[in-house]
Amino acid sequence: MLKRKTLFPILALIMLLSVFVTACGGTNNASSNKSTATTEATTAPSTEPTAAPEASAAEMRSYETTKGTVQIPVKPQRIITDYYGGELLSVGANVVGVEPSTFDNPFLKDLLTNTQDVGAPVNAEKALELTPDLIVVMYDDNYDALSKIAPTIHIPYGTATNIYETVKLFGDIVGVPDKAEQFIADFEKKAAEGREKLKGVVNENDTFGIYELTDKGELWTFGNNAGRGGQALYNALKLKMPTKNSNDNQTLQLSMELLPEYAADYMFLTTYDPDKKGDKLKELKESPVWNGLDAAKNDHLFYNDFDTYYRYDPIAITAQIDLFVDMILKRNGKK
């Protein structure tokens, strides 16, 4: 048995060691919890869009629409749309979902490698999977369902009437007015270069017409804002319409009897023929009226790809400038 004098120092030592171990254990636990929390905050997957450096994803602003005021991100990072893919891409937006025919647009294919088909109208379940922070639609078929997924803007067809209004509109929506300004500057530069190339090649009084043949044999003519290259031909290159054409009627159906009155010195034809039958185009080419036109006699008829010239988004319009210039130069023996 230990003596009392010996026992007290031993008990004191045991108590001291106990306090030291407890303290160390407490410190280690606190450090461990802090580390875990930090790791979880760093590595846990997030379903929220990553915010741009300029603005937090929480930053919102009011945007007036046909459906009323909508709170949208100041800098949206993941956008789904139906028919406004090219408009959004023109100002550098991250478009994660579009309707299927957008993938047929030859001017956008390289910009859609990470974009998914969301259907037409936009499928709500597919949209939900893509975790958008903004949805922009031309048609409001399922607006209510989409607006429950993310802020949704309805922009009816024809809201913007030219490339300038369009680019500024979408630059504002995406929160990048500077990119909109740069796109317009590049467009104007290309347009000026195109006009310069055509100087001395076409007569200032020459007229240029845009036409389309349908799979039902209907023949239409187009103005400067109905696709088919009108904005590039008339607004950018500033070439003249046939006298009877008017931008008041962006589309006008013609009979073969009336065609000579709406004919032009240069005539550009697209054919809407989804089944690739070719029968209606063959009939037109064999028509005495068609072959009797001055454009036919002067080899100034151009048969153009539908998907290439149907497009009217800012990226397509800009690219069409060079296409028209090259066609006209080549047909006139120029390079």
URZICOR-V159331 format. One line per field, one symbol per residue. phi: phi as a letter, one per 30 degrees, with the letter a starting at -180 (. if undefined). psi: psi as a letter, one per 20 degrees, with the letter a starting at -180 (. if undefined). A space follows every 10 residues. Layout:
phi: ???
psi: ???
//
This chain:
phi: .ddedddedd dddddddddd dddddddddd dddddddddd ddcddccded ddedaddddb bdbdbdcjdb dbddbdcbcc bcccdddddd ciddccabdd dddddddced ccdcccdcib dedddddddd hdcabbbdcc ebedddddda ebcccdeidc cadddddded ddddibeddd dddddddddd dddddddddi ccddcdcbbc bbccdcidcb bbccbbiijd dddcdddhdd deeddbddcd bbdccdddee dcdbdbbccc bdbechdidd dddddcdddd dddedddchc cbccddddcd dbdeddeddd edddeddddd dcicc
psi: pqqhhhgghg gggggghggg ggggggghgg hggggggggg hhipqpiqqp qqhhqqiipr rppprijapp oqqhmqhopq rfjkghgghh kjqnoiprqh ihiiohiigi ijhkqqpjro rppgggghhi lqipppqhqk glggghiigr ppponqpjgp irhggghhgh hggikmhhhg ghghghghgh gghghghipi gqqiiqqpqp qpprijjqpq qqbjlkajjg hgggggikqq qqhiqqihnh pppqrhhigh hjrrhppopq pomhjlgihh hggghiphgg iiqhhghjlk ppoqpghhih qjrhgggghh ghggghgggg hjkq.
//
